[in-house]
């Protein structure tokens, strides 16, 4: 039975670059999810006759929220809803399913790399017909709707059984429950040389993939163990859990500690990798060797000709402004397009849709290509395996040869977490005001050549976006300051350090960047304003 529920607005439903992200307890408030979904439906002119996809990373409250969305979709006249079995779909797989079915939009229920559980985080990403995140103009309209909403439509009916693959009806809406793996696995087989990778594993190559108790566990088992022949047990933490087993599903050196410890031990396999909660981020490791996401993007771009799916060439490459300049040197050498964009995957989508780029990436462990409109963790891992299979070289050898060819960007991100939002905003405001006065000043061995806000003028739609502040030095070093929008509470100041070297290729990144880290705190007045004498997290 159709019900129209009277409701009162929540004023905190503004989407960030990765959708709506809140604490689970916030999302569980009465009508909270319903208000947000109805605000989206209203903002896009309704969903009558439209087709959507839905799935998620399996975190806490997803099952409840998915049932709410199903019932609201039917009540609002949707024609068809494609749902991943048991509510599962990784973010990359959801983009593929959306594009394959030419759907009008979709929902991915995930807070990405943030912890899950009753005291963790909950999130909803809204994708548009292109398979990517909705543009700012639309997210702003959704937010305005959410502040004025007075009612929503929903069916009063029993929950839908999502365990069985096949079609069923809810009023006039078709619900198709699909295998969440099939389309994605087929796509990977069409891009990479699976036969070469099979031979690699058959020859004794050892591998460890940590799915971090999140949604890519089943994908990884299917691809790496069942199809490619990696030894059974190569994929660990492969069962998606609502609280990720208490893990923080962020594939970095801190949160993927078990994998890192293994890779730096005497029992290290030849390659290690990890994905985050919804499968769009990745970390790459060799034996006692870590590949930064910035270097990974540059190396993948430089080796694109080894991958069957890109044998006809690539258009170009883009990176976020905060990501190191390593891939820029590759783009120049290959004579392909090169773009710097604000943080947020939606900025890459315009460049992909207009055939300006094929590859793209961010320093926050996200890399991808135009095969979908999201970053893709397993894609990046397969890319590395394909390079290794063709060249016969190790992760470390591939990376060191790249540094020898192009020079090395020593790179690190310093996160200052849990800041008072007002303090963080004032710090950034005042720093921006001081930027012009920094030019020509010397801080230790570093002399400022230029300091300015990063402003991106989109070559496709003509929009202009300011995102972060950049201080450049005469020796090609850089410091980038920006506030993060990925947390669910408080503010995080992220400071990105980059130092370029062609001769002095030392091992200790922290020591190489120690002086620049001190300069970053001095220029930003971080200690004086926040009381923090060092970063809370180094990545």
Secondary structure as UniProt FT lines:
FT   STRAND          2..6
FT   TURN            17..18
FT   STRAND          19..23
FT   HELIX           24..27
FT   TURN            30..31
FT   HELIX           32..43
FT   TURN            44..45
FT   TURN            48..49
FT   STRAND          51..56
FT   TURN            60..61
FT   HELIX           62..75
FT   TURN            76..77
FT   STRAND          80..88
FT   HELIX           91..100
FT   TURN            101..102
FT   STRAND          105..109
FT   TURN            112..113
FT   TURN            118..119
FT   STRAND          121..128
FT   TURN            129..130
FT   HELIX           136..146
FT   TURN            147..148
FT   STRAND          151..155
FT   STRAND          166..170
FT   TURN            171..172
FT   STRAND          173..178
FT   TURN            180..181
FT   HELIX           182..191
FT   HELIX           194..202
FT   TURN            203..204
FT   STRAND          207..210
FT   TURN            212..213
FT   HELIX           216..220
FT   HELIX           221..227
FT   TURN            232..233
FT   STRAND          235..236
FT   TURN            242..243
FT   HELIX           244..246
FT   TURN            253..256
FT   HELIX           257..263
FT   TURN            266..267
FT   STRAND          271..275
FT   TURN            277..278
FT   STRAND          282..286
FT   TURN            287..288
FT   STRAND          289..291
FT   HELIX           293..302
FT   HELIX           304..306
FT   HELIX           308..310
FT   TURN            311..312
FT   STRAND          316..320
FT   TURN            321..322
FT   HELIX           326..334
FT   STRAND          337..341
FT   HELIX           346..353
FT   TURN            354..355
FT   STRAND          359..362
FT   TURN            363..365
FT   STRAND          366..369
FT   TURN            370..371
FT   HELIX           377..391
FT   HELIX           395..406
FT   STRAND          408..419
FT   HELIX           421..438
FT   TURN            439..440
FT   STRAND          442..443
FT   TURN            444..445
FT   STRAND          446..457
FT   TURN            459..461
FT   STRAND          464..473
FT   TURN            474..475
FT   STRAND          478..483
FT   STRAND          491..501
FT   HELIX           509..524
FT   HELIX           526..530
FT   STRAND          537..538
//
